[in-house]
Amino acid sequence: MLHLSYSRRVLRFNFPARTSRGALTEHYAYYLQLTDPVQPGRVGVGEAAPLAGLSPDYGPATETQIADFCRIFNQQNHPALSPETAAALVPAELPALRFALETAVLDWQQGGRRQLYDTPFSRGQAGIPINGLVWMGDAAFMREQIQKKLADGYSCLKLKIGGIDFATELRLLAEIRAVAPPAQLTLRVDANGAFAPAEALHKLQQLAQFELHSIEQPIRAGQWAAMAAVCRESPVPVALDEELIGITEAGQQEQLLDQIRPAYIILKPTLVGGLAATRRWIALAEARGIAWWLTSALESNVGLNAISQFAAQFAPPDFPQGLGTGQLYTNNIAAPLTIQRGHLYYEPGGVWGDLE
């Protein structure tokens, strides 16, 4: 019979991760470990790392919920599981836990090698293009990050905006465009809902001069009518991010996409309910001509690897994904993941560090 246990790790940032909800200095990750006494040494691993201020399942009861779930799972005596049946065991309001169980089952099925799918990426034959993430901070801090990302060979940068004076952010974008024109560098920005609806279009008109690829969540989530108006009139293509969190019913998902009609949706499996839920969002978006990309949500290398392996199945090969957060931590779990010239690579057979 399958047995489920968990361990916890406190991940510490190299620098405070400034978000629209404040500065984060540490992040808790819980690792589900799926085993079977008759197959010692084979362990399927999945990560649940709810994000403060965003994840429906983040809070003081998180660890208790995970411990209770493991206890109940073990009482049910599961002889085998598929990712689909595993997802159904976890309530929709616990998306990070659902993602963790799905990936633990996938890893178990593939022999506990952290290779969830058979793709050129998982075989070490191809990389996944990613955007270089520039965190919010003062101008000097953001400028330092930008210069490093450009020197590292990224062809796509994503800037968090809305955290400092807007005029300063415009100057930073102008500095980037002075050295990297649109043909050389794709620019994405993420406002994390920082603009008021009444000011959003004026700010988007100013941003349009930099020929941006897209802007994520220009206004706060939950204002569907206002967001629909922004999407209709914005000179910069709009991507929905936080807007998707907590929308778990298929009918409501369809209603959201039909009413708002964004150019893109951004999918974070930890936040939207796991891999099956992510596939459903992709299908709904593609049926409406809405493009998408995948993004990690500050998971450690365990979760980052799972999302990357998932993305490698069907993401467009030349479209940058948001998979570069693994370098943020001083104590990340060692993994055979590397970033070279703006691409993420996986080394099959490489060494994984301990979860403790």
TITORBA-587451 format. One record per residue (C-alpha): x, y, z. Coordinates in nm, 2 decimals. Example, Ala and Ser with C-alpha at 12.3 -4.5 7.8 and 13.67 -1.06 7.14 Angstrom:
! TITORBA-587451
<site c1="1.23" c2="-0.45" c3="0.78"/>
<site c1="1.37" c2="-0.11" c3="0.71"/>
***
This chain:
! TITORBA-587451
<site c1="0.00" c2="0.00" c3="0.00"/>
<site c1="0.11" c2="0.35" c3="-0.07"/>
<site c1="0.22" c2="0.56" c3="0.22"/>
<site c1="0.23" c2="0.94" c3="0.23"/>
<site c1="0.45" c2="1.15" c3="0.46"/>
<site c1="0.58" c2="1.51" c3="0.45"/>
<site c1="0.87" c2="1.72" c3="0.56"/>
<site c1="0.91" c2="2.10" c3="0.59"/>
<site c1="1.18" c2="2.34" c3="0.48"/>
<site c1="1.21" c2="2.71" c3="0.55"/>
<site c1="1.35" c2="2.87" c3="0.23"/>
<site c1="1.54" c2="3.19" c3="0.28"/>
<site c1="1.57" c2="3.46" c3="0.01"/>
<site c1="1.90" c2="3.60" c3="-0.11"/>
<site c1="1.73" c2="3.94" c3="-0.08"/>
<site c1="1.38" c2="4.04" c3="0.04"/>
<site c1="1.14" c2="3.95" c3="-0.24"/>
<site c1="0.94" c2="4.27" c3="-0.27"/>
<site c1="0.59" c2="4.21" c3="-0.38"/>
<site c1="0.27" c2="4.42" c3="-0.39"/>
<site c1="0.19" c2="4.27" c3="-0.05"/>
<site c1="0.52" c2="4.36" c3="0.12"/>
<site c1="0.87" c2="4.21" c3="0.15"/>
<site c1="0.92" c2="3.84" c3="0.19"/>
<site c1="1.23" c2="3.71" c3="0.37"/>
<site c1="1.14" c2="3.34" c3="0.39"/>
<site c1="0.90" c2="3.09" c3="0.24"/>
<site c1="0.77" c2="2.76" c3="0.38"/>
<site c1="0.78" c2="2.45" c3="0.15"/>
<site c1="0.63" c2="2.12" c3="0.24"/>
<site c1="0.74" c2="1.80" c3="0.06"/>
<site c1="0.50" c2="1.51" c3="0.02"/>
<site c1="0.69" c2="1.18" c3="0.00"/>
<site c1="0.50" c2="0.88" c3="-0.15"/>
<site c1="0.65" c2="0.54" c3="-0.07"/>
<site c1="0.56" c2="0.17" c3="-0.06"/>
<site c1="0.72" c2="-0.07" c3="0.19"/>
<site c1="0.76" c2="-0.34" c3="-0.07"/>
<site c1="0.96" c2="-0.10" c3="-0.30"/>
<site c1="1.22" c2="0.05" c3="-0.07"/>
<site c1="1.42" c2="0.33" c3="-0.22"/>
<site c1="1.15" c2="0.45" c3="-0.46"/>
<site c1="1.01" c2="0.78" c3="-0.35"/>
<site c1="0.77" c2="1.01" c3="-0.53"/>
<site c1="0.81" c2="1.37" c3="-0.43"/>
<site c1="0.59" c2="1.67" c3="-0.46"/>
<site c1="0.60" c2="2.02" c3="-0.32"/>
<site c1="0.33" c2="2.23" c3="-0.16"/>
<site c1="0.45" c2="2.58" c3="-0.10"/>
<site c1="0.15" c2="2.81" c3="-0.05"/>
<site c1="0.24" c2="3.18" c3="-0.11"/>
<site c1="0.16" c2="3.44" c3="0.15"/>
<site c1="-0.11" c2="3.68" c3="0.04"/>
<site c1="-0.20" c2="3.48" c3="-0.27"/>
<site c1="-0.26" c2="3.11" c3="-0.20"/>
<site c1="-0.60" c2="3.01" c3="-0.08"/>
<site c1="-0.44" c2="2.75" c3="0.14"/>
<site c1="-0.17" c2="2.98" c3="0.30"/>
<site c1="-0.21" c2="3.04" c3="0.67"/>
<site c1="-0.14" c2="2.92" c3="1.02"/>
<site c1="-0.33" c2="2.59" c3="0.96"/>
<site c1="-0.13" c2="2.49" c3="0.65"/>
<site c1="0.09" c2="2.23" c3="0.82"/>
<site c1="-0.20" c2="2.09" c3="1.02"/>
<site c1="-0.40" c2="2.05" c3="0.70"/>
<site c1="-0.11" c2="1.87" c3="0.53"/>
<site c1="-0.05" c2="1.64" c3="0.83"/>
<site c1="-0.42" c2="1.56" c3="0.85"/>
<site c1="-0.44" c2="1.48" c3="0.48"/>
<site c1="-0.14" c2="1.24" c3="0.51"/>
<site c1="-0.30" c2="1.07" c3="0.80"/>
<site c1="-0.63" c2="1.02" c3="0.62"/>
<site c1="-0.46" c2="0.91" c3="0.30"/>
<site c1="-0.27" c2="0.64" c3="0.48"/>
<site c1="-0.59" c2="0.52" c3="0.65"/>
<site c1="-0.76" c2="0.47" c3="0.31"/>
<site c1="-0.50" c2="0.21" c3="0.20"/>
<site c1="-0.44" c2="0.31" c3="-0.16"/>
<site c1="-0.28" c2="0.03" c3="-0.36"/>
<site c1="-0.22" c2="0.26" c3="-0.66"/>
<site c1="-0.31" c2="0.61" c3="-0.79"/>
<site c1="-0.32" c2="0.80" c3="-1.11"/>
<site c1="-0.26" c2="1.18" c3="-1.11"/>
<site c1="-0.63" c2="1.23" c3="-1.20"/>
<site c1="-0.75" c2="1.02" c3="-0.90"/>
<site c1="-0.49" c2="1.19" c3="-0.68"/>
<site c1="-0.62" c2="1.53" c3="-0.77"/>
<site c1="-0.97" c2="1.43" c3="-0.69"/>
<site c1="-0.87" c2="1.34" c3="-0.33"/>
<site c1="-0.77" c2="1.70" c3="-0.25"/>
<site c1="-1.03" c2="1.98" c3="-0.20"/>
<site c1="-1.02" c2="2.26" c3="-0.46"/>
<site c1="-0.95" c2="2.51" c3="-0.18"/>
<site c1="-0.61" c2="2.35" c3="-0.12"/>
<site c1="-0.45" c2="2.40" c3="-0.46"/>
<site c1="-0.08" c2="2.38" c3="-0.34"/>
<site c1="-0.15" c2="2.05" c3="-0.18"/>
<site c1="-0.33" c2="1.92" c3="-0.49"/>
<site c1="-0.03" c2="2.01" c3="-0.70"/>
<site c1="0.20" c2="1.84" c3="-0.46"/>
<site c1="0.01" c2="1.51" c3="-0.46"/>
<site c1="-0.03" c2="1.51" c3="-0.84"/>
<site c1="0.35" c2="1.56" c3="-0.89"/>
<site c1="0.44" c2="1.30" c3="-0.61"/>
<site c1="0.22" c2="1.04" c3="-0.79"/>
<site c1="0.37" c2="1.13" c3="-1.13"/>
<site c1="0.72" c2="1.10" c3="-0.98"/>
<site c1="0.63" c2="0.77" c3="-0.82"/>
<site c1="0.50" c2="0.63" c3="-1.15"/>
<site c1="0.82" c2="0.72" c3="-1.32"/>
<site c1="1.04" c2="0.55" c3="-1.06"/>
<site c1="1.11" c2="0.84" c3="-0.83"/>
<site c1="1.37" c2="1.00" c3="-1.05"/>
<site c1="1.22" c2="1.36" c3="-1.07"/>
<site c1="1.16" c2="1.30" c3="-1.44"/>
<site c1="0.78" c2="1.33" c3="-1.47"/>
<site c1="0.75" c2="1.31" c3="-1.85"/>
<site c1="0.96" c2="1.19" c3="-2.14"/>
<site c1="1.05" c2="1.50" c3="-2.34"/>
<site c1="1.36" c2="1.64" c3="-2.49"/>
<site c1="1.39" c2="1.87" c3="-2.18"/>
<site c1="1.37" c2="1.58" c3="-1.94"/>
<site c1="1.63" c2="1.39" c3="-2.15"/>
<site c1="1.87" c2="1.69" c3="-2.14"/>
<site c1="1.84" c2="1.75" c3="-2.51"/>
<site c1="1.67" c2="2.09" c3="-2.51"/>
<site c1="1.62" c2="2.39" c3="-2.29"/>
<site c1="1.31" c2="2.59" c3="-2.22"/>
<site c1="1.33" c2="2.97" c3="-2.28"/>
<site c1="1.25" c2="3.17" c3="-1.97"/>
<site c1="1.20" c2="3.54" c3="-1.88"/>
<site c1="1.45" c2="3.70" c3="-1.65"/>
<site c1="1.27" c2="3.83" c3="-1.35"/>
<site c1="1.35" c2="4.18" c3="-1.22"/>
<site c1="1.20" c2="4.23" c3="-0.87"/>
<site c1="1.05" c2="4.55" c3="-0.74"/>
<site c1="1.28" c2="4.77" c3="-0.53"/>
<site c1="1.45" c2="5.11" c3="-0.55"/>
<site c1="1.59" c2="5.22" c3="-0.88"/>
<site c1="1.95" c2="5.12" c3="-0.80"/>
<site c1="1.84" c2="4.77" c3="-0.70"/>
<site c1="1.63" c2="4.72" c3="-1.01"/>
<site c1="1.90" c2="4.87" c3="-1.24"/>
<site c1="2.15" c2="4.62" c3="-1.10"/>
<site c1="1.92" c2="4.33" c3="-1.17"/>
<site c1="1.85" c2="4.45" c3="-1.53"/>
<site c1="2.22" c2="4.49" c3="-1.61"/>
<site c1="2.29" c2="4.14" c3="-1.48"/>
<site c1="2.01" c2="3.98" c3="-1.67"/>
<site c1="2.11" c2="4.15" c3="-2.00"/>
<site c1="2.47" c2="4.04" c3="-1.94"/>
<site c1="2.35" c2="3.68" c3="-1.88"/>
<site c1="2.20" c2="3.67" c3="-2.23"/>
<site c1="1.83" c2="3.69" c3="-2.16"/>
<site c1="1.61" c2="3.77" c3="-2.46"/>
<site c1="1.30" c2="3.83" c3="-2.25"/>
<site c1="1.28" c2="4.03" c3="-1.92"/>
<site c1="0.99" c2="4.07" c3="-1.69"/>
<site c1="0.98" c2="4.37" c3="-1.46"/>
<site c1="0.77" c2="4.40" c3="-1.15"/>
<site c1="0.63" c2="4.75" c3="-1.15"/>
<site c1="0.40" c2="4.95" c3="-0.92"/>
<site c1="0.62" c2="4.94" c3="-0.62"/>
<site c1="0.81" c2="5.27" c3="-0.67"/>
<site c1="0.74" c2="5.60" c3="-0.83"/>
<site c1="0.59" c2="5.54" c3="-1.18"/>
<site c1="0.81" c2="5.81" c3="-1.34"/>
<site c1="1.12" c2="5.62" c3="-1.21"/>
<site c1="0.98" c2="5.30" c3="-1.36"/>
<site c1="0.93" c2="5.47" c3="-1.69"/>
<site c1="1.29" c2="5.59" c3="-1.68"/>
<site c1="1.42" c2="5.24" c3="-1.61"/>
<site c1="1.22" c2="5.10" c3="-1.91"/>
<site c1="1.37" c2="5.38" c3="-2.12"/>
<site c1="1.72" c2="5.28" c3="-2.01"/>
<site c1="1.65" c2="4.92" c3="-2.11"/>
<site c1="1.52" c2="5.02" c3="-2.45"/>
<site c1="1.82" c2="5.25" c3="-2.51"/>
<site c1="2.05" c2="4.95" c3="-2.51"/>
<site c1="1.81" c2="4.67" c3="-2.61"/>
<site c1="1.55" c2="4.75" c3="-2.88"/>
<site c1="1.23" c2="4.54" c3="-2.93"/>
<site c1="1.39" c2="4.32" c3="-3.19"/>
<site c1="1.66" c2="4.22" c3="-2.94"/>
<site c1="1.47" c2="4.21" c3="-2.62"/>
<site c1="1.11" c2="4.12" c3="-2.53"/>
<site c1="0.98" c2="4.32" c3="-2.23"/>
<site c1="0.70" c2="4.21" c3="-2.00"/>
<site c1="0.58" c2="4.40" c3="-1.70"/>
<site c1="0.38" c2="4.29" c3="-1.40"/>
<site c1="0.18" c2="4.55" c3="-1.20"/>
<site c1="0.03" c2="4.30" c3="-0.95"/>
<site c1="-0.29" c2="4.50" c3="-0.95"/>
<site c1="-0.12" c2="4.82" c3="-0.86"/>
<site c1="-0.31" c2="5.06" c3="-1.09"/>
<site c1="-0.65" c2="5.21" c3="-1.00"/>
<site c1="-0.90" c2="5.15" c3="-1.27"/>
<site c1="-0.94" c2="5.52" c3="-1.33"/>
<site c1="-0.57" c2="5.57" c3="-1.40"/>
<site c1="-0.49" c2="5.24" c3="-1.57"/>
<site c1="-0.54" c2="5.34" c3="-1.93"/>
<site c1="-0.34" c2="5.66" c3="-1.89"/>
<site c1="-0.05" c2="5.46" c3="-1.75"/>
<site c1="-0.08" c2="5.20" c3="-2.01"/>
<site c1="-0.06" c2="5.47" c3="-2.28"/>
<site c1="0.27" c2="5.58" c3="-2.13"/>
<site c1="0.40" c2="5.22" c3="-2.11"/>
<site c1="0.31" c2="5.16" c3="-2.48"/>
<site c1="0.60" c2="5.37" c3="-2.60"/>
<site c1="0.84" c2="5.09" c3="-2.49"/>
<site c1="0.67" c2="4.83" c3="-2.72"/>
<site c1="0.60" c2="4.59" c3="-2.43"/>
<site c1="0.50" c2="4.23" c3="-2.49"/>
<site c1="0.23" c2="4.24" c3="-2.22"/>
<site c1="0.13" c2="4.37" c3="-1.88"/>
<site c1="0.02" c2="4.13" c3="-1.61"/>
<site c1="-0.28" c2="4.22" c3="-1.39"/>
<site c1="-0.28" c2="4.60" c3="-1.43"/>
<site c1="-0.57" c2="4.64" c3="-1.18"/>
<site c1="-0.67" c2="4.44" c3="-0.88"/>
<site c1="-0.84" c2="4.11" c3="-0.93"/>
<site c1="-1.21" c2="4.07" c3="-0.89"/>
<site c1="-1.31" c2="4.38" c3="-1.10"/>
<site c1="-1.43" c2="4.19" c3="-1.41"/>
<site c1="-1.61" c2="4.47" c3="-1.58"/>
<site c1="-1.33" c2="4.72" c3="-1.52"/>
<site c1="-1.07" c2="4.46" c3="-1.64"/>
<site c1="-1.27" c2="4.39" c3="-1.95"/>
<site c1="-1.27" c2="4.76" c3="-2.03"/>
<site c1="-0.90" c2="4.78" c3="-1.98"/>
<site c1="-0.84" c2="4.48" c3="-2.21"/>
<site c1="-1.06" c2="4.63" c3="-2.48"/>
<site c1="-0.88" c2="4.97" c3="-2.48"/>
<site c1="-0.53" c2="4.90" c3="-2.36"/>
<site c1="-0.25" c2="4.97" c3="-2.62"/>
<site c1="-0.05" c2="4.70" c3="-2.43"/>
<site c1="-0.17" c2="4.34" c3="-2.44"/>
<site c1="-0.31" c2="4.24" c3="-2.10"/>
<site c1="-0.24" c2="3.91" c3="-1.92"/>
<site c1="-0.45" c2="3.78" c3="-1.63"/>
<site c1="-0.26" c2="3.63" c3="-1.33"/>
<site c1="-0.41" c2="3.68" c3="-0.98"/>
<site c1="-0.75" c2="3.70" c3="-1.15"/>
<site c1="-0.75" c2="3.32" c3="-1.20"/>
<site c1="-0.68" c2="3.23" c3="-0.84"/>
<site c1="-0.98" c2="3.07" c3="-0.66"/>
<site c1="-1.18" c2="3.04" c3="-0.98"/>
<site c1="-1.22" c2="2.66" c3="-0.98"/>
<site c1="-1.56" c2="2.59" c3="-1.13"/>
<site c1="-1.55" c2="2.53" c3="-1.51"/>
<site c1="-1.86" c2="2.75" c3="-1.57"/>
<site c1="-1.71" c2="3.04" c3="-1.38"/>
<site c1="-1.38" c2="3.00" c3="-1.56"/>
<site c1="-1.56" c2="3.02" c3="-1.90"/>
<site c1="-1.75" c2="3.32" c3="-1.78"/>
<site c1="-1.43" c2="3.50" c3="-1.67"/>
<site c1="-1.26" c2="3.44" c3="-2.00"/>
<site c1="-1.57" c2="3.53" c3="-2.21"/>
<site c1="-1.63" c2="3.85" c3="-2.02"/>
<site c1="-1.27" c2="3.99" c3="-1.98"/>
<site c1="-1.12" c2="3.85" c3="-2.31"/>
<site c1="-0.75" c2="3.90" c3="-2.21"/>
<site c1="-0.47" c2="3.86" c3="-2.46"/>
<site c1="-0.30" c2="3.61" c3="-2.23"/>
<site c1="-0.35" c2="3.41" c3="-1.91"/>
<site c1="-0.06" c2="3.32" c3="-1.68"/>
<site c1="-0.08" c2="2.98" c3="-1.51"/>
<site c1="0.08" c2="2.90" c3="-1.17"/>
<site c1="-0.01" c2="2.53" c3="-1.08"/>
<site c1="0.05" c2="2.59" c3="-0.71"/>
<site c1="-0.21" c2="2.87" c3="-0.71"/>
<site c1="-0.47" c2="2.75" c3="-0.97"/>
<site c1="-0.51" c2="2.39" c3="-0.84"/>
<site c1="-0.24" c2="2.17" c3="-0.99"/>
<site c1="-0.16" c2="2.02" c3="-1.32"/>
<site c1="-0.51" c2="1.89" c3="-1.42"/>
<site c1="-0.65" c2="2.23" c3="-1.34"/>
<site c1="-0.38" c2="2.40" c3="-1.54"/>
<site c1="-0.46" c2="2.18" c3="-1.84"/>
<site c1="-0.83" c2="2.28" c3="-1.81"/>
<site c1="-0.74" c2="2.65" c3="-1.82"/>
<site c1="-0.52" c2="2.60" c3="-2.12"/>
<site c1="-0.80" c2="2.42" c3="-2.31"/>
<site c1="-1.05" c2="2.69" c3="-2.23"/>
<site c1="-0.80" c2="2.97" c3="-2.33"/>
<site c1="-0.70" c2="2.80" c3="-2.66"/>
<site c1="-1.07" c2="2.75" c3="-2.75"/>
<site c1="-1.11" c2="3.13" c3="-2.73"/>
<site c1="-0.79" c2="3.23" c3="-2.91"/>
<site c1="-0.63" c2="3.34" c3="-2.58"/>
<site c1="-0.25" c2="3.26" c3="-2.54"/>
<site c1="-0.09" c2="3.15" c3="-2.22"/>
<site c1="0.23" c2="3.08" c3="-2.04"/>
<site c1="0.33" c2="2.90" c3="-1.72"/>
<site c1="0.50" c2="3.05" c3="-1.42"/>
<site c1="0.64" c2="2.92" c3="-1.10"/>
<site c1="0.53" c2="3.08" c3="-0.78"/>
<site c1="0.85" c2="3.09" c3="-0.56"/>
<site c1="0.86" c2="2.71" c3="-0.52"/>
<site c1="1.19" c2="2.55" c3="-0.44"/>
<site c1="1.37" c2="2.35" c3="-0.71"/>
<site c1="1.14" c2="2.06" c3="-0.65"/>
<site c1="0.83" c2="2.25" c3="-0.76"/>
<site c1="1.02" c2="2.44" c3="-1.02"/>
<site c1="1.13" c2="2.12" c3="-1.18"/>
<site c1="0.78" c2="1.97" c3="-1.18"/>
<site c1="0.63" c2="2.28" c3="-1.35"/>
<site c1="0.92" c2="2.29" c3="-1.60"/>
<site c1="0.87" c2="1.92" c3="-1.69"/>
<site c1="0.50" c2="1.99" c3="-1.73"/>
<site c1="0.56" c2="2.29" c3="-1.95"/>
<site c1="0.81" c2="2.10" c3="-2.17"/>
<site c1="0.53" c2="1.87" c3="-2.30"/>
<site c1="0.34" c2="2.13" c3="-2.50"/>
<site c1="0.45" c2="2.49" c3="-2.44"/>
<site c1="0.56" c2="2.67" c3="-2.76"/>
<site c1="0.94" c2="2.60" c3="-2.80"/>
<site c1="1.03" c2="2.96" c3="-2.86"/>
<site c1="0.79" c2="3.13" c3="-2.61"/>
<site c1="0.95" c2="3.22" c3="-2.28"/>
<site c1="0.80" c2="3.07" c3="-1.97"/>
<site c1="0.82" c2="3.22" c3="-1.62"/>
<site c1="1.05" c2="2.95" c3="-1.47"/>
<site c1="1.35" c2="3.13" c3="-1.33"/>
<site c1="1.28" c2="3.18" c3="-0.95"/>
<site c1="1.50" c2="2.89" c3="-0.83"/>
<site c1="1.80" c2="3.11" c3="-0.78"/>
<site c1="1.63" c2="3.33" c3="-0.52"/>
<site c1="1.71" c2="3.11" c3="-0.22"/>
<site c1="2.03" c2="3.08" c3="-0.01"/>
<site c1="1.92" c2="2.72" c3="0.09"/>
<site c1="1.74" c2="2.59" c3="-0.21"/>
<site c1="1.74" c2="2.21" c3="-0.26"/>
<site c1="2.03" c2="2.11" c3="-0.49"/>
<site c1="1.90" c2="2.01" c3="-0.83"/>
<site c1="2.03" c2="1.93" c3="-1.18"/>
<site c1="1.87" c2="2.25" c3="-1.31"/>
<site c1="2.08" c2="2.52" c3="-1.48"/>
<site c1="2.01" c2="2.84" c3="-1.66"/>
<site c1="2.22" c2="2.93" c3="-1.96"/>
<site c1="2.17" c2="3.22" c3="-2.19"/>
<site c1="1.81" c2="3.26" c3="-2.08"/>
<site c1="1.71" c2="2.89" c3="-2.11"/>
<site c1="1.64" c2="2.64" c3="-1.83"/>
<site c1="1.80" c2="2.30" c3="-1.87"/>
<site c1="1.76" c2="1.97" c3="-1.68"/>
<site c1="2.05" c2="1.72" c3="-1.65"/>
<site c1="1.90" c2="1.36" c3="-1.63"/>
<site c1="2.08" c2="1.15" c3="-1.38"/>
<site c1="2.20" c2="1.46" c3="-1.20"/>
<site c1="2.22" c2="1.49" c3="-0.82"/>
<site c1="1.93" c2="1.60" c3="-0.61"/>
<site c1="1.99" c2="1.73" c3="-0.25"/>
<site c1="1.81" c2="1.61" c3="0.06"/>
<site c1="1.47" c2="1.74" c3="0.14"/>
<site c1="1.54" c2="1.80" c3="0.51"/>
***
